[in-house]
C-alpha cells in the first residue's frame, strides 16, 4: 500500500498590519497634519437620504467639486424623486448631466441608472435610509453590493455622509504613505486603504481628520512633482525629504 502522507501545515495568513507594522510616528504624523490643515473638526454629518450622498459621490469622481454640485442640482431639479430618473432611463439622465456641463456624462448616467435599478429590483425602494440602523460592516456590504460601487466610493459615503470610521485612500494619501515608507510603493490604493483600516484608531474623528488633512497635505505640500519639503511639517520624520532636498525635486 502506498505510504500515506500528512498534509502540510498551513501557516495563518499575515494581516497587512503584520506585514507592515504600524509606524511609531503614526500618531505624531496625524497630530501635525491635523494641527496644520484641520485644527477644528466639523460636526459629523449624517445624510437624511444616503442615496443622494451616493449619487453625489459618483458625480464627484473625475470632476471638480463645482461641476459635481452643478450636476447634482440639475438632477434634483429634473427629478425631484429618484423614481423619475429611473423612469427616464440612462439617456434622459445623460441629457441632464450634459446640460449641466462636465465630462463622462454617459458613464455616470449609466452608473446612476444601474444603482437606482438595483435598488428598485432588490429592495423595492429607492432609499438607503436604513443604513443608519446598520452596523459599519453591514452598511459597507450594502453599499458595495450596488453596481459600480467599490471600496473607495463606499468609504467616502460612509465617512462623509454616514459618520462612520472609514478611511478612503486616494493618490495623495497613497503617495504620502509611500514617501514616509509606511507601505511599499507597489501597493495599490485598495491595499493601502485596508492597511490604514487596520492601523488607524477606529473612530470617526481620527479617520476624518487624517483623511482630510492628508489630502490637503498632498495637494499643497507633498505634491507628486516638486514637493515642497522645505515647508513640510513632516520633514524631520520623512525619509524621502532628504532625497528631494538633495536632488532635483522631481516626483516619484
Helices and strands as residue ranges (DSSP letters): H 16-19, H 26-37, H 50-60, H 65-78, H 82-100, H 105-123, G 129-133, H 136-144, H 151-161, H 171-179, H 189-199, H 204-220, G 229-231, G 235-237, H 241-246
